[in-house]
């Protein structure tokens, strides 16, 4: 039977699907990928790029090359609306693409709609990151909004770059909760000390309410001056699901079953940060899980297209996290274990380079 499989987005899980197709594991399918950029940038290397450890080419996958080798047609457009009942996807330019089976791996947003018309910038979509960080790291008072893994890691990377190049000023970080609030208290406390030790000014339990050209105003009435704002607050779902008929959670993420199928549609799949697993609603939006979902997504897409039983994805209980802290040092956390040294960064570097080598 002839089927059209449409892959929307080029996140971690979809890269694995492309790799499997490249290896020749396919039947008589017509496969297309819709993605606005010809490149997919790997966020795990963003901090290293900021410090000039990695080049731009080392942290990105050339989708034109990968899709061609996988026999997949790349459509460089932004998907806008899903018409689930009609099995069609509408792009921003009005073009419409039909499908038999569709899969989403489009990541998430971080900049709230209320700040989209301000000078605040974000790392998403990720192909905009290189130019944004090049400008921000050269300024005197760069401000990071968000105290999660991405915010703290990039704050330290920008600080390391500034020190390396003797650029005056201080990186600033504002977080609405505690630093690394979704981790155990001892992890949060240790990260706070690391930030302070590196000379980063931190405001905790303080929410940015307004963004102006030269300062932001917080809910405590503080005016924090800046020379550029990079917004890395909590993840928000892409508007494509809110504009469609699919089930979503309170943050606009699509609800998926353990088989990575959408709650109400067997022929719609999703993985990575754009989804919330019904059985694991509090699972962090982290690439750690998206990488693990890749092989299951691939197997289930293939099984669905060939009429075979699907398998379930169960997240690992303890995930390994290694945050780059600047100067080729890493902060490793695995369950109750932690360490902060060069060996941790070397392990992160090894994992990241091996991941990229599979797709470049």
N, C-alpha and C positions, 0 to 999 in steps of 0.2 A: 504494500500500500504506500502511495506517495504522500508525504506530509511536508508542510512548511513549518519549520521551527524558527521562532523569532526570539533572539536574545537582546534584551533591552538593557544597556549598560555594560561596562567592561570591568566590573569589580572582581575581587579575588576569586569568587566561585566561578564566574564566567570565564576567567582566564584558564581555569582548569578544564572547563568544557571545551574551549578552543584547543587546548593542548591534546586532549583525548581525540578530538576530531583530526588533528594534525597527524596523530599516530595511526590513523586509518581505522579507528573504531567507529564506523558508521554504516548505516544502511542507505536505502534510497530516500534520503531526506534533502529538502531544499532548506539550507540554513542561512539566515541573515542576522547581522548584528547592527543595532541602531545605537550610535554613540556620537555625541557632538564633537569630540576631538579625535584626531588620528592617533593620539597617544593616551596611554593610561599610566598615570604617575603613582608610584608606590609610597604611601604615606609613612611606612616604616622607616624610610630613608630621608624624610623631610628634615629632620634635625641634623643629620650628617651633611646634607646639601647646604643647609644654612651655615654650617661651620666650614664649608669648603672641603669636606672630607670626600664627598661624592660629586661627580659631575652631573649635569642634567641628564645626559645620555645614560648614565649608570642607574638612574632611579626611575626610568620610564620604559614601557613596553611599546614598540611600534606596532600598533594594531593593524596597519595596512599590510605589513609583512606577515604577522601571525595569522590574520584571517585568510590571506591569500594561500599560505601554506596549508591551512586547514580546510580549504575549499569553501570558505564562508564569504558571503557578499557583505562588505562593510558599507553601511549607510551613515554618512556623517551628518546627522540631524539630531535635534533634541525632541524626544518623545513628550507629548503634551497631555494627551487624553487617551484613556483605555475604554473602548466600547466592547465590554466583555460579551454581552449577548450576541453581538454581531461578529465577534472575533476579528476586530479591527483595532489598529493603533493609529492615532492621529498625531502628527508632528507639528511643531510650532509654525512651520511654513504652510500648513494646511494639507500637506500630502498624507495619504492614507495607505496603510499597509495591512493586508489581510494575513491571517495566520490560522494554523490548526492547533498549534501548541505554542505558548509564549512563556518566557521566563524573565524575571526582573532581578537585576543586581546593580542598582543605580546609586547605592550609598544613601547618605542622608544630607540634610542641610544643617547649618549651625547658626546662621544669621536670621534672627526673627524678622518677620515682614515689616515691623514698625521701624526697623533701622536700615532697610534696604536703600533708602534714598539719602542716607548720610554718608560720611566719608569712611565709615567702618567697612573693613574688608574681611574676607574669610578665605579659608583654604579650599573651599568647595564652590564650584567644581574644581577638582584638583589640578587641572591643566593650567589654571591661573596662578597657582602657588609660586612658581619660580620667579616671575616678574614682581609679584607682590612682596616676597620676602627680600629680594635684592634691594628694593627701595627702602623697606622698613628698617633693615639692619644697619643702614648707613646713618640713621637719624639719631638725635640725642636722647629723646624720651619716648621710645616705642612702648606702646601699651598693649598688653595681651589681656583680653577679657575671657575668663574661663580658667578654672583651676583643676581641670581633669588631667588625664595623661597627656593629651595633645598640647594643652595650654602650658603646663609646667615644663614639658620637654622642649617646646619651642622657645619659651622664655629663657631657659638656660642655654640653648643653642645660640640665640641672638646675643646674649650676654658674653658668651665665649668668643663670638665673632668680633664684638666690639672691643674686647680686651686684646685680642690678637692683633687688631689693626689700630689700636690706640685711639678709638673713637670715643670722645667724651660723652658723659651722660650716663643714664641708668635705665635699665629695663624695668617696667612697671607691670604688675599683674593684679587684676581685680577678680575676685570670685564670689559668687552669690552664697556659697556655702564654705565649708572648710576646704583646704587644698586636698585633692584626691579624696573627696568625701565618700565615695562609694567603696573605699578600701577600709581595712581595719584601722582603728585609731592610731596604732603605733606606726603604720605606714604613712598616714597623713602627717603625724607629728615629725617623722623623720624627713619627709619631703619638705615640710615647712622650714626645717633647720637648714636643709641643703640650699634652698632658695635664698634664705637670708645670708648664709655663708658666702654665697656667690655674689652678693651685693644687689640682689633683686628686691625691689620694694614691693611688698605684698599687702593688699587689703582683703581680708577675709570676711565672710558673712555680710557682704555689701554688694548691692545690686545696682548695675548701671541703668539709669532711667532715661537719660538724654545724652545724645552725642553731638558735640559741636566741633567746629573747625580746630580749636586749640585746646579744648578740655572736654571731659565728660562729667556729668552730674550724677551722683549716686543717691540711693534712697535714704542715706544718712545726711544728705545735704552737702557732702564733700564735692569739691571741684578738683578733679585730678587732671593736671595738664599733660599733654601728649604731643608727639610729632608724627602720629599715625596710630591707627587702631586696628588690631587683628582680632576678630571675634571668633573665639573657640569655645563658646558656651555649649550647653546641652544639645544633643542631637534632636532634629525635627524632621518629620517625614516629608518626602517630596510631594508637592501639590498634585501630582498626577493621580494619586490614589484618592485624595479628597474630591477631585473632580470627576471621579468614576463611581461605579456602582459596587465596588468591592468593600468588604468589611475592613475597618481600620480601628486602631486603638485611639486613646485620647491625644496622642502626639502625631497622628496621621500616618503611622506605620501600618502596612498591610499585615493582616493576621494570617499566619500560615500554620498548617498542621505539622506533625512530626515528619511527614513525607515531603515537606517543603512545598506542598500544594496550598493554594489560597483556600481560605475557610469554606467558601461556597462554590468554588470552581475547580474541578479536577484537572482541567487543561491549562490552568495558570499556575506557574511555579514562581518562587521567589527565595532569595538567599541574601545573607549579608545584612548590612545596617538598615536597609529599606524595609525590613520585615520585623515582626514580633512573633515569636513562637507562642502559640496558645498555651502549650504545656509548660513553657519557661518564660513567662511574661517579664521577669526582671533580669533576664540575661543581658549583660552589658553590650552596648554597641561597639564591638571590638573586632578588628581584623583577625584576631586569634581564632574566633569562632567561624568567621567567613571562610578562612582557609580550610578548616575542617569540614565545612559544609560542601565544599567543591566536589569531592569525589562522590558524595551521596547524591547531590543534585544531578551530576552527570549520569550516574547509574539509574536514577529515577526517571530522568527525561528519556533515556534510552529504553527503559522498561515500559514506560507509558506508551511510547511510540510503537513498540512491538508487542503490546498486549501482555506484558509479564508483570508479576507482583512487584510492588514497590517496597523499599526498606525505609526504616525510620532513622532519623538523626537524633542522637542523644549527646548533648554538650558534655565535655569533660568537667568533672567536679572542680579540679584545680587547674587553672591555666597559668602558664609561665608568662610573666611580664618582665620585660627589661626596658627601662627607660634610659635613653642617653642623657647624661647630665653635663656634657661638655668636656672637652679635652680628652676624648676617647676613654671616658669612664662611664660605667653603667650602673644603674640601680636595679638589682634583680630581686623579684618577689615571686615565690612559689609556695602557696599555702602559708605555713608559719615560718618559712625560711626566707632570709633576705641577705643580700650582700651588696656592697658598693665599692667597686674597684675596676681596674682595667680588664680583668679577666671576664667580668660580666659584659662589658662592652664588646670584647672580642667575640664572645659567644653570640651576642646580638648581631654583630657584623657578619659572622659566618652564616647565621640563619637567614638574614636578609639577602645576602649575596646568592646563597643557594636557591632561595625562592625565586629571585629574579632570573637566575640562569635557566630555569625551566621554561621561561616564556620569552626571553629575548632572542 
